[in-house]
């Protein structure tokens, strides 16, 4: 026989159920790794050797994702600043990446 919970006991039970659901259906996953090449761009006013520039992921990016989502299904949308021209220093932020399922 199922017992009827009231007051604090009911809230505790509901909270416990929510946590159990969250921990069993979601997990923190690294979706982008620091140092990976995001894209390559052409830099105006650059030398022949530095005209093509690899843009790297600055730091690991993690997200809380449903366990049903495969990282391979995430599609990136890369937005690069307009008119990127030399000189560019290491560490300059030249764009952003958004991931969609």
C-alpha positions in Angstrom: 0.0 0.0 0.0 1.4 3.4 -1.0 1.6 5.8 1.8 0.4 9.4 1.6 3.1 12.0 2.2 2.2 15.4 3.4 4.1 18.6 4.3 7.9 18.5 4.6 8.0 14.7 3.9 6.3 15.2 0.5 8.6 18.0 -0.5 11.6 16.0 0.4 10.3 13.0 -1.5 9.6 15.2 -4.6 13.0 16.8 -4.4 14.7 13.4 -4.1 12.8 12.2 -7.2 13.8 15.3 -9.2 17.5 14.8 -8.3 17.4 11.1 -9.1 15.8 12.0 -12.5 18.4 14.6 -13.2 21.4 12.5 -12.3 20.2 9.5 -14.3 19.2 11.4 -17.4 21.8 14.2 -17.7 25.6 14.5 -17.5 28.3 17.1 -17.8 30.2 16.5 -21.1 33.1 18.3 -22.7 31.8 19.5 -26.0 34.9 21.5 -27.2 38.5 20.9 -26.2 41.1 23.6 -25.7 43.6 23.8 -28.6 41.3 22.1 -31.2 41.0 24.0 -34.5 37.6 25.7 -34.8 38.1 27.0 -38.4 40.6 28.6 -40.6 40.4 32.2 -41.8 42.2 34.4 -44.3 43.7 37.5 -42.7 44.0 40.7 -44.7 47.3 42.7 -44.5 49.1 39.5 -43.5 52.3 38.1 -44.9 52.1 35.1 -47.3 53.2 32.8 -44.4 50.5 34.1 -42.0 47.7 34.8 -44.4 45.8 31.6 -43.5 45.2 31.5 -39.7 43.9 28.5 -37.7 41.4 29.7 -35.0 41.7 27.6 -31.9 39.3 26.8 -29.1 40.6 28.8 -26.1 39.5 26.6 -23.3 37.5 23.4 -22.7 33.8 24.0 -23.0 31.5 21.7 -20.9 27.7 21.5 -20.9 25.1 19.7 -19.0 23.5 17.5 -21.7 20.8 14.9 -21.9 22.3 11.4 -22.0 20.3 10.9 -25.2 22.3 13.5 -27.1 25.4 12.3 -29.0 28.2 14.8 -29.3 28.4 14.0 -33.0 24.9 15.4 -33.5 25.9 18.8 -32.2 26.4 21.3 -35.1 28.5 24.3 -34.6 27.7 27.8 -35.8 30.9 29.9 -36.0 30.7 33.7 -36.1 33.9 35.5 -37.1 34.5 39.2 -36.6 34.3 41.1 -39.9 37.4 42.5 -41.5 40.0 40.6 -39.5 43.3 42.1 -40.4 46.9 41.9 -39.2 48.4 42.4 -36.7 46.7 39.7 -34.6 48.1 38.7 -31.2 47.9 35.3 -29.7 44.9 35.2 -27.4 42.9 37.7 -29.4 39.2 36.7 -29.6 38.2 36.7 -33.2 34.8 35.0 -33.0 32.4 32.8 -31.2 31.0 29.2 -31.5 27.4 28.2 -30.7 26.5 24.5 -30.6 23.0 23.3 -31.5 21.4 19.9 -31.4 
